[in-house]
Amino acid sequence: MTTTIERPLIGVAMVCLGVMGFASADVFTKLLVTSLPVPFIMAVRYVVSVAVFLVLIGPKRRVGVLRANRHMLVIGRGIILTLGSLTMGIALQTIPVGEATAIIYLSPIAVMILAIPVLGERVTALGWLGAALGFLGVLLIIR
């Protein structure tokens, strides 16, 4: 049984693995965009993702995980993710992967701004300060 102390560590480990996965995907995308069309690369990426997902849930037969009570939000998120992947692939055709990744790290500011009207969250002054410092770091990397 997982203790409450281990759960955050598992969460941190999963985030680190996810970051490595996305970073690897971007590097491989940068290599592939020189010889293949971006939509093809993204289509293969998502077909493989679906196949892996089906293999993972298949033995458990947990089809219930596929049921959503907010279908339009799930579909909208999928569309936004697809558009984000396509635009990132196009960006990687024109700028170095390091610069593209640095620009992606502006997303915390976008998330904070969207969280106010969409989720009704309140962002503290400390949160804005952290976002501003992160933005300065991004500017240093890009420069």
C-alpha positions in Angstrom: 0.0 0.0 0.0 1.2 3.5 -0.9 1.7 5.8 2.1 0.7 9.4 1.9 4.4 10.4 2.0 5.2 8.2 -1.0 2.4 9.6 -3.2 3.9 13.0 -3.8 7.2 11.3 -4.7 5.5 9.1 -7.2 3.8 12.2 -8.6 7.1 14.0 -8.9 8.7 11.0 -10.6 5.8 10.7 -13.1 6.1 14.4 -13.9 9.8 14.0 -14.5 9.2 11.0 -16.8 6.5 13.0 -18.6 8.9 15.9 -19.1 11.6 13.5 -20.5 9.0 12.0 -22.8 7.9 15.3 -24.2 11.5 16.6 -24.5 12.4 13.4 -26.4 9.4 13.7 -28.7 10.3 17.3 -29.6 13.9 16.3 -30.4 12.8 13.5 -32.6 10.2 15.7 -34.2 13.0 18.2 -35.0 14.9 15.4 -36.7 11.8 14.2 -38.6 10.5 17.6 -39.9 13.4 17.8 -42.3 12.1 14.9 -44.3 8.5 14.3 -43.5 5.3 16.5 -43.4 4.4 17.7 -39.9 0.8 16.4 -40.1 2.1 12.9 -40.9 4.5 13.0 -38.0 1.7 14.1 -35.6 -0.7 11.5 -37.0 1.8 8.7 -36.4 2.5 10.1 -32.9 -1.1 10.0 -31.9 -1.9 6.6 -33.5 1.0 5.1 -31.5 -0.3 6.9 -28.4 -3.8 5.4 -28.9 -2.3 1.9 -29.5 -0.2 2.1 -26.3 -3.3 3.4 -24.4 -5.4 0.5 -25.6 -2.7 -2.0 -24.7 -2.5 -0.6 -21.2 -6.3 -0.6 -20.5 -7.0 -3.7 -22.6 -6.0 -6.4 -20.1 -7.8 -4.7 -17.3 -11.0 -4.2 -19.5 -11.6 -0.9 -17.8 -13.7 0.6 -20.5 -15.2 2.8 -17.9 -12.2 5.0 -18.1 -13.3 5.9 -21.6 -16.6 7.3 -20.5 -16.7 11.0 -19.9 -19.5 13.1 -18.5 -18.1 16.3 -20.2 -17.7 15.1 -23.7 -17.3 18.5 -25.3 -14.5 19.5 -22.9 -12.7 16.3 -23.6 -13.1 16.8 -27.4 -12.1 20.4 -27.1 -9.0 19.5 -25.2 -8.1 16.9 -27.8 -8.5 19.5 -30.6 -6.3 22.1 -28.7 -3.6 19.5 -28.0 -3.6 18.5 -31.7 -3.3 22.1 -32.8 -0.6 22.7 -30.3 1.4 19.7 -31.5 1.0 20.8 -35.2 2.1 24.3 -34.5 5.1 23.1 -32.5 6.0 20.8 -35.3 5.8 23.7 -37.8 7.9 25.9 -35.4 10.6 23.2 -35.2 11.0 23.5 -39.0 12.1 27.1 -38.5 13.7 27.6 -35.1 16.1 25.5 -33.0 14.5 23.0 -30.6 16.0 24.8 -27.6 14.4 28.1 -28.5 11.0 26.4 -29.2 11.2 24.7 -25.8 12.1 27.9 -24.0 9.1 29.6 -25.5 6.9 26.7 -24.4 7.9 27.6 -20.8 5.8 30.7 -21.1 2.8 28.4 -20.7 2.6 28.9 -16.9 1.8 32.6 -17.5 -0.9 31.6 -20.0 -2.3 29.0 -17.6 -2.4 31.6 -14.8 -4.2 34.1 -17.0 -6.7 31.5 -18.2 -7.3 30.1 -14.7 -8.8 33.4 -13.5 -11.8 33.5 -15.9 -12.2 29.8 -16.7 -11.7 28.2 -13.3 -12.4 31.2 -11.1 -9.0 30.9 -9.4 -7.2 33.7 -7.6 -3.6 34.2 -8.4 -1.5 35.7 -5.5 1.1 38.3 -5.9 3.7 35.7 -5.1 2.4 33.6 -8.0 2.7 36.5 -10.4 6.2 37.2 -9.1 7.2 33.6 -9.7 5.7 33.7 -13.2 7.6 37.0 -14.0 10.9 35.5 -12.8 10.2 32.4 -14.9 9.5 34.7 -17.9 12.8 36.5 -17.4 14.5 33.1 -17.4 12.9 32.3 -20.7 14.1 35.6 -22.1 17.6 34.9 -21.0 17.5 31.5 -22.7 16.1 32.8 -25.9 18.5 35.7 -26.1 
